[in-house]
Amino acid sequence: MLIYETLKLSKTEDLPKITVIIPVYNAEEYVGLCIESVLNQTINNIEIIVTDDCSADNSLEIARLIAEKHNNISVYKTSKPSGSPAMGRNIGLENAKGEYVLFVDSDDWIDSNYIEELYQSIIKHDGDICFSSGFKNHYNGEVTTRYYKENHLDSSNELKGFHESFMLWDKMFKKNFILENKLLISDMIASEELLFI
């Protein structure tokens, strides 16, 4: 049974260092801005995987039009709606060529130095996961900034690196860490990220 179809494959000559996975469902208002923000990073060698979950709006068409102009974007479409971003994220993980992976939701956008900052930190500390320190929320014309509390990094502490964020979209992961631990994102309507983290 076909779970998804490939609509466009990236044609980058070099193996990407980083894969950005963007699951999409009915996000036509934001998906273009989201993809463009990933394209406009200060670091090169990024692969973008867009996975559409049978959107009923123009999300898929917007993603395909952008993808046609860029060699580093692949687009996939699920065969039937899953009702969860988990399937799109897992399709992205299955097809990711990068050494590192991060997720960006289709209604979000990232600052131009976001990926480089995470990448430099994960390389410097030889980490499996690199966490952001917070995020900005834009809602009804207002912007609020949320900073996470200080991490617990003491190895003698039973929390051993506890971080208060249980979301996928504010972290970078070493892909081999995900593969070696056979991690998949649970196919749930909500809180699918919590079990993964």
N, C-alpha and C positions, 0 to 999 in steps of 0.2 A: 504494500500500500504506500503510495507516494505521500509523504508528509509535507514536502515543500518542493517548489520548483526554482531553478536558477534563472533569473531574468537577465543578469549581466554580471560577468566576472571581471575583476580587476586585471589590468594588464601591466602591472609594474614589473620592471626587469629585475630590480633588486628585491631580496627578501625583506619585508618590512620589519622594523624593530618592534613596532607597536600596532596592535589592532584595536580599533574603536568599534564597538558593537552598538547599534542603535535599533532597538525594537520599536516598531511603528504600528499604531492603530488609531485611525481617525484623528490625525494631528496636522491637517493641512495648514492650519493657521501658524504653526511653529516649525514644522519639520524642515523647511528650507533654511530658516535661520539656524536651526540646530546643526545641520550638515555643513553649512557655510562656516560656522564657528569652529568646527573641527578642521575644515580645510585651511583655515587661516591661522594655524598654530605657528609658533616660533621655531618648532622642531620639525624636521622633514622625516621621511621614511615612515609614514603612517599609512596603514591600510584601514579603510572604512567599510564596515559591513552593515548594510541596512536590511532589516528583515520585516516585511509587512505582513500583518496578521489579517489579511482580507479586509482592508479598510473599505468603508462604504463611501468615503469622500475622495478627494483628489490627492491624498497623501502619497500613494504609490507613484502616480504620474509625476508629481513634483520631484520625488526622489530619483526617478528614472531620468528625468530631464537633466538634473544636476549630474548624475552619474555618467551620462553620455559625454559630458565635457571633461571628465577627469578619469585618468587611468587607474587611480588607486581606490575606486569604489566598486564594491560588489553589491548586487541587489537580489534578495530572495523573497519569495512570497509563499506563505503557507497555503496548503491545498484547501483547508477549511478553517474558519475562525476558531481559535483555541480559547479565547476569553482571558488570556493571561500573557504578560510579556515574557514568561518563562520559556515558552517554545521558541520565540524569536531569539532570545539570549542564548539558548542551547544550540540553535542552528548556527549562530554566530561563533560560538565556541568550537563547534565541530569543524568549521571552515576557516578559522583564524590561522593565519600564517605567521603572525608576529610572535616575538619572544615574550612580550608583555601584552596584557589585555586590560581594557577598561570599558565600562558601559556608560553611555550617555542616553538619557531618556529623550524621546522625540519632542517633548515640549520644553526641553531645557537647552541652554546654550552655555558655552564655556569661554572664559577669558583666553586671550591669544597665547599666554604663557602657561596655561594650566597643565597641559600634558608634559611640557618640558620640565616644569617644577617637580611633578610627580616622578618622572623618569630619572632626573638627576638624583633625587632622594633615594629611590629604590636601588639605583646603581651604587651610590655612595655607601649605603648600609647593607648591600647585598641581601636585600629583603625579598620575602615572598609576597608581601602585601605592603602597599604604601597608602596611608590614610590622608585625606584632606583635613584641614583644620576647621572647616565650616563651609557655609554656602550663603548665597543671597536669594531671598524669595521675592519675586515681583508679583504683586497681586493688587488689583483694583487701583493701579497707579501709584501704589506705595511699595517701597523697597525696605525689607527688614533683613538684617544680617544675623546669622546664627553662628556662633563660635562654639566648638565642642570644648568640653572640660579637658583638663590636662590628662593625657594618657597615663595608664599604669604600666610602666615599663620595667619595674623591678622584677627580675627573674625569680627572686625568692618569694614573691607574692603569688598566691594561688590564682590570681586573675591573669597573670603572665601576658600582659599586653592588651588587656581589656580596653575597648574603645566604645564610646556610647552610641556610635552610629551603626545601625544594622541595615544600612542601605547599600546597594551595589554601585550606585552612580557617583560615589565620592571616593573611590579607591582605584588603585592600579594593582593588578595581580601578575605574578610570574605565571605564564601559561603552563609550564611544566609542573608547578605546584598543584594546579587544578587537575591536570591529567593524572599525575602520580597518585593523587588522593581520590581519583574517580569521582570528582564533584560534579553534580548537575544541579540545575536550579529547579526546584519543585514546581510542578504544574498546578498552581493554585490561583484562584481569582485575586486574592490579596495576601500580602505578607510572605510572598514566595522568597523574598530576599532574606528574611530572617533565618530560615532554616539553612540556607547556603552559608551565611556568615557564621 
